[in-house]
Amino acid sequence: MMAFVTTAEVCDSNPQLIVSGELRALQPVFQIYGRRPVFSGPVVTLKVFEDNVLVRDFLEEKGNGRVLVVDGGGSLRCAILGGNPVVQAQNNGWAGIVVNGCIRDVDEINGCDIGVRALASHPMKANKRGIGEKHVPITIAGTRICDGEWLYADTDGLLISKTELSV
């Protein structure tokens, strides 16, 4: 659906949803990775800090076109997503992954047919304690995001909508 309608067009044609807060744009802090710059789907939220066990666990599940949105606390001290889990995510049918934190194995990720956004890349790996919270409201890039909302991504940016947009 979003292949034909840009995030800019969605914003222009839905001013009432922006005013009401049902449609929100994330601040433009993310780098674009992966071979799918345009993606969308229902959101699965995850909150972790410098720990990637739960990120990997989620991506080993069937994605069914969903988007994993990970609040990594904005940490720039290590990567919480690497190439192997992204390959798994691609093979398991995830539409995309948005990380408020860092990734690594950028060349491998850029070869995957999936959309990935992150703040930056970092060569150091994360901890493996398995600490975090699944399906909780998170706030990243100035925007509160709840499990089950919809994310729309293209080269102009990222939108969050309370419901699936019909365009």
C-alpha positions in Angstrom: 0.0 0.0 0.0 2.7 2.5 0.9 4.6 1.7 -2.3 2.3 4.3 -3.9 1.7 6.8 -1.2 4.6 8.7 0.4 4.8 9.7 4.1 4.7 13.3 2.8 1.5 12.7 1.0 0.0 11.0 4.0 0.9 14.0 6.2 -0.5 16.5 3.6 -3.8 14.6 3.2 -4.4 14.0 7.0 -3.9 17.2 8.9 -6.8 16.3 11.2 -5.0 13.1 12.3 -1.8 15.1 13.0 -3.7 17.7 15.1 -5.4 14.9 17.1 -2.1 13.1 17.6 -3.4 9.9 15.9 -0.6 10.4 13.2 2.8 11.3 14.5 6.2 11.8 12.8 9.4 10.6 14.4 12.2 13.1 14.7 14.7 12.6 11.8 17.4 10.9 13.7 17.6 7.6 12.0 20.0 6.3 9.3 18.5 4.1 6.5 19.9 0.5 6.2 18.7 -2.6 4.4 17.4 -3.0 0.8 13.9 -1.9 1.6 13.8 1.8 2.3 10.0 1.8 2.1 8.2 -0.5 4.6 5.2 -0.5 6.9 3.3 -2.8 9.3 1.9 -3.2 12.8 4.4 -2.3 15.6 5.8 -4.7 18.1 7.6 -2.7 20.9 10.6 -3.7 22.9 12.6 -1.8 25.5 16.2 -2.9 26.2 19.5 -1.3 27.2 22.8 -2.5 25.7 21.4 -6.0 25.7 20.3 -7.9 22.5 18.9 -11.2 23.8 15.2 -10.2 23.5 15.8 -8.5 20.1 17.2 -11.8 18.8 14.3 -13.8 20.4 11.7 -11.6 18.7 13.3 -11.9 15.3 13.5 -15.7 15.5 9.6 -15.6 15.6 7.5 -15.3 12.5 7.2 -11.6 11.7 4.0 -11.7 9.6 4.7 -8.3 8.1 5.2 -6.6 11.5 7.8 -4.0 12.4 10.0 -4.5 15.5 10.5 -1.1 17.2 13.3 -1.3 19.8 14.0 1.4 22.3 17.6 0.9 23.0 17.8 4.0 25.2 19.6 5.8 22.5 22.9 4.2 23.5 25.8 4.9 21.2 28.2 2.5 23.2 27.5 -0.8 21.5 25.3 -2.4 18.8 22.1 -4.2 19.8 21.4 -5.5 16.4 23.7 -7.4 14.0 23.7 -9.2 10.7 22.6 -12.6 11.8 19.3 -11.6 13.5 18.5 -9.3 10.5 19.0 -12.2 8.1 16.6 -14.2 10.4 14.1 -11.3 10.4 14.2 -11.2 6.6 13.6 -14.9 6.3 10.9 -14.9 9.0 8.8 -12.2 7.2 9.4 -9.1 9.3 8.7 -5.9 7.3 11.3 -3.8 9.2 13.2 -3.1 12.4 13.6 0.4 13.9 16.4 0.7 16.6 16.8 3.6 19.0 20.4 2.6 19.3 23.2 1.1 17.2 23.6 -1.7 14.7 26.7 -3.5 13.3 27.5 -5.7 10.3 26.3 -2.9 8.1 27.4 -4.5 4.8 25.5 -7.7 5.6 22.4 -5.8 6.7 22.5 -3.7 3.6 22.3 -6.9 1.6 19.1 -8.0 3.3 15.6 -7.5 1.8 14.2 -5.7 4.9 14.0 -2.2 6.2 16.3 -1.2 9.0 16.6 2.1 10.8 19.1 2.9 13.5 20.9 5.9 15.0 24.3 4.7 13.9 26.7 1.7 13.6 29.1 0.5 16.3 31.6 -2.3 16.2 31.2 -3.5 19.8 28.6 -6.1 20.7 25.9 -5.9 23.3 25.5 -7.7 26.6 23.6 -11.0 26.8 21.6 -10.8 30.1 18.2 -11.1 28.5 16.9 -8.0 30.4 14.1 -5.9 28.9 10.4 -5.2 28.5 8.2 -6.5 25.7 5.0 -4.9 24.3 5.3 -1.8 26.5 4.8 1.8 25.4 8.1 3.4 24.4 9.2 7.0 23.5 11.8 7.3 20.8 12.7 10.3 18.6 10.3 12.5 20.5 7.3 10.2 19.8 5.3 7.8 22.1 4.8 4.4 20.3 2.4 1.7 21.6 2.4 -2.0 20.7 -0.1 -2.6 17.9 0.1 0.9 16.3 1.2 1.1 12.7 4.6 2.4 11.4 5.1 3.7 7.9 8.6 4.3 6.6 10.1 5.8 3.4 13.1 7.9 2.5 11.4 11.0 3.9 11.0 9.6 7.4 8.9 7.5 9.8 5.2 7.9 10.7 3.3 6.3 13.5 -0.5 5.9 13.2 -3.0 4.6 15.9 -4.6 2.5 13.1 -3.8 1.2 9.7 -4.2 4.1 7.2 -6.6 3.6 4.4 -5.5 5.6 1.4 
